[in-house]
């Protein structure tokens, strides 16, 4: 398995040409920003939460992104209903378990989701991923208390149990499938000072999964593009505020030359990693 600059460029080009509709059931905090990020990349976002329209909206979407950042009972019903329909239609489902481990409620809903409608992709920080299997895992609100590498083995167990490709965000992003461990080393520390960057990463995973039959490749491409856009934005940002809008501009203008110059990715087989 290889993920080359040319392949990433082709995926970005396909998103810009096809503009896949990405259905987001996400939280109040990030709706506007993640919608703008999808638009800047070239995808078409829709933020639809009413349970009554879930089947219709899923049926016209290229991917479904579910984010539990601001949970409520009626949104939970909509999430399960949408995911069930996406499963029937073989539409990729990306789950962002925001704050799993912070409260019993969030952890329970995350686990119920995996048991009922296992998602195509799970993307979270290390603490959130650990909380899926460990009752004593803790988060600092919605922030991780451990490095991304600490959750690698749990992520592999989750993949083997539920079949989901797992992405652990952090200083290094790890994408774990049954056979591969992929390290994405793009990004910048200042990105962690902007709320919603993780949620935006999940949304971008949806866009790439909508145009790529390989889920592992799609998530790896999404995380690398996320990181490269962050690196480009930081060069002219003076702080987190300017980083926000410069990140959107960087997604919009990301070029083949940028990707060739900046892409930092390593693909390992799982056997090589554990040996």
C-alpha positions in Angstrom: 0.0 0.0 0.0 1.3 3.4 -1.0 0.0 6.9 -0.5 1.8 9.2 -2.9 1.6 13.0 -3.4 0.1 12.3 -6.8 -2.7 10.1 -5.3 -3.5 12.8 -2.8 -3.6 15.4 -5.5 -5.9 13.2 -7.6 -8.3 12.8 -4.6 -8.4 16.5 -4.0 -9.1 17.1 -7.7 -11.9 14.5 -7.7 -13.6 16.2 -4.7 -13.4 19.6 -6.4 -14.8 18.1 -9.6 -17.6 16.0 -8.1 -18.4 18.2 -5.1 -19.9 15.2 -3.1 -22.7 16.0 -0.7 -21.5 15.4 2.9 -24.3 15.0 5.4 -23.2 16.3 8.9 -25.0 15.6 12.1 -22.7 17.7 14.2 -22.5 20.0 17.1 -23.5 23.6 17.6 -20.0 24.8 18.2 -18.5 23.8 14.8 -21.3 23.8 12.3 -20.4 26.9 10.5 -16.6 26.2 10.4 -16.8 22.6 9.3 -19.3 23.6 6.6 -16.9 26.3 5.3 -14.0 23.8 5.4 -15.9 21.4 3.3 -16.8 24.1 0.8 -13.2 25.3 0.7 -12.0 21.8 -0.1 -14.6 21.5 -2.9 -17.3 19.4 -1.2 -20.9 20.3 -0.6 -22.0 20.3 3.1 -25.4 19.9 4.6 -26.1 20.2 8.3 -29.4 18.2 8.8 -30.6 17.0 12.2 -34.3 16.4 12.0 -35.1 12.8 12.5 -38.0 13.0 10.0 -35.7 13.7 7.0 -32.8 11.4 7.8 -33.5 8.7 5.2 -34.1 11.3 2.4 -30.9 13.2 3.2 -28.7 10.1 3.6 -29.9 8.8 0.2 -28.5 11.8 -1.7 -25.3 12.0 0.3 -21.8 10.7 -0.5 -20.9 10.3 3.2 -22.4 10.7 6.6 -20.4 12.4 9.4 -21.8 12.0 13.0 -20.3 14.1 15.8 -21.5 13.8 19.4 -20.1 17.1 20.6 -23.4 18.5 21.8 -25.6 15.5 22.5 -29.4 15.6 23.0 -32.0 12.8 22.8 -33.6 13.9 19.6 -30.2 14.2 17.9 -29.2 10.7 19.1 -32.3 9.3 17.5 -31.5 11.1 14.2 -27.9 9.8 14.3 -29.0 6.2 14.7 -31.7 6.5 12.1 -29.3 8.1 9.6 -26.5 5.5 10.2 -28.9 2.7 9.8 -30.0 4.1 6.4 -26.4 4.7 5.4 -25.5 1.1 6.2 -28.3 -0.1 3.9 -27.0 2.1 1.1 -23.3 1.3 1.7 -22.6 5.0 2.3 -19.5 5.7 4.5 -20.2 6.7 8.1 -17.6 8.7 10.0 -18.1 8.8 13.8 -16.4 11.5 15.9 -16.9 10.5 19.6 -16.3 13.9 21.0 -15.6 13.8 24.7 -16.1 10.1 25.1 -14.7 9.3 28.5 -15.6 12.7 29.9 -19.1 11.6 31.0 -20.8 8.2 31.3 -23.5 9.5 28.9 -21.1 10.2 26.1 -19.2 6.9 26.6 -22.4 4.9 26.6 -23.8 6.5 23.5 -20.5 5.9 21.7 -20.4 2.2 22.7 -24.1 1.7 21.7 -23.4 3.2 18.3 -20.5 0.8 17.7 -22.6 -2.2 18.8 -25.7 -1.2 16.8 -24.3 0.4 13.6 -20.5 0.1 13.5 -19.2 3.1 11.6 -16.9 3.0 8.6 -14.5 5.3 10.3 -13.9 6.4 13.9 -11.8 9.6 14.3 -11.0 10.9 17.7 -8.2 11.9 20.0 -6.3 9.3 22.0 -8.4 9.7 25.2 -11.6 9.3 23.2 -10.4 6.2 21.4 -9.2 4.6 24.7 -12.6 5.3 26.3 -14.3 3.1 23.8 -12.8 0.0 25.4 -11.5 1.2 28.8 -13.9 2.2 31.6 -11.2 4.1 33.4 -10.1 6.2 30.4 -10.5 10.0 31.1 -10.5 13.1 28.9 -10.0 16.7 29.8 -13.4 17.7 28.6 -13.0 17.2 24.9 -9.2 17.2 25.0 -6.9 14.3 25.2 -4.8 13.6 28.3 -2.4 11.2 26.5 -0.4 11.2 23.3 -1.9 9.7 20.1 0.5 6.8 20.2 -0.9 5.6 23.5 -4.1 4.5 21.8 -2.6 2.5 18.9 -3.2 -1.0 20.2 -6.7 -0.2 21.4 -7.5 1.2 18.0 -6.4 -2.0 16.4 -8.6 -4.0 18.8 -11.5 -1.7 17.9 -10.8 -2.3 14.2 -10.7 -6.1 14.7 -13.9 -6.0 16.8 -16.1 -3.6 14.7 -14.4 -3.4 11.3 -14.0 0.4 11.6 -10.9 2.1 10.3 -9.7 4.1 13.3 -7.9 7.5 13.2 -6.2 8.9 16.2 -5.5 12.6 16.0 -2.6 14.2 17.8 0.9 15.6 17.2 1.2 12.5 14.9 -2.0 11.2 13.3 -2.3 7.4 13.2 -4.7 5.6 10.9 -5.2 1.9 11.8 -6.8 -0.8 9.8 -6.5 -4.6 10.2 -3.3 -4.7 8.1 -1.8 -1.2 8.2 -0.6 1.5 10.5 -0.2 4.8 8.7 1.5 7.8 10.3 0.6 11.3 9.1 3.2 13.8 10.4 1.7 17.0 8.9 0.2 19.7 11.0 1.2 22.4 13.5 0.8 22.8 17.3 -1.2 26.0 16.8 -4.1 24.1 15.3 -4.9 22.7 18.7 -5.7 26.2 19.9 -8.5 26.6 17.4 -11.8 25.0 18.4 -13.3 22.5 16.0 -10.2 21.5 14.2 -10.7 17.8 15.2 -14.4 18.0 14.1 -13.2 19.5 10.8 -10.8 16.6 10.3 -13.8 14.2 10.7 -15.7 16.2 8.1 -12.8 16.1 5.6 -12.6 12.3 6.2 -16.2 12.2 5.0 -15.3 14.1 1.8 -12.4 11.8 0.9 -14.4 8.7 1.8 -17.1 9.8 -0.6 -14.7 9.6 -3.6 -12.4 6.8 -2.6 -13.2 3.1 -2.4 -10.3 2.5 0.0 -11.4 3.8 3.4 -7.9 3.6 4.8 -6.5 5.6 2.0 -9.3 8.1 2.1 -8.7 8.8 5.8 -5.0 9.0 5.4 -5.4 11.5 2.5 -7.9 13.6 4.5 -5.6 13.8 7.6 -2.6 14.7 5.4 -4.5 17.5 3.6 -5.8 18.7 7.0 -2.2 18.9 8.3 -0.7 20.5 5.2 -3.4 23.2 5.1 -2.6 23.9 8.8 1.1 24.2 8.0 0.4 26.6 5.1 -1.9 28.7 7.2 0.6 29.0 10.1 3.2 30.7 7.8 1.1 33.8 7.6 -1.0 33.6 10.8 -0.3 35.7 13.8 -2.3 33.6 16.2 -5.3 31.2 16.4 -7.8 33.8 15.1 -6.0 34.4 11.8 -5.2 30.8 11.6 -8.9 30.0 11.4 -9.5 31.9 8.2 -6.1 31.3 6.7 -6.7 27.5 7.1 -9.8 27.8 5.0 -7.9 29.7 2.3 -5.1 27.1 2.4 -7.7 24.3 1.8 -9.1 26.3 -1.1 -5.7 27.0 -2.8 -3.9 23.7 -1.9 -1.9 22.8 -5.0 0.0 19.9 -6.4 3.2 21.7 -5.7 2.2 22.2 -2.0 1.4 18.5 -1.6 4.6 17.4 -3.3 6.6 19.7 -1.0 4.8 19.1 2.3 3.4 15.6 2.4 4.9 13.6 5.3 3.3 10.2 5.6 4.6 6.7 6.4 2.8 3.4 5.7 3.6 0.4 7.8 2.2 -3.1 7.9 0.7 -4.0 11.2 3.1 -7.0 11.4 6.1 -4.6 10.9 4.8 -2.3 13.7 4.5 -5.1 16.3 7.7 -6.9 15.4 
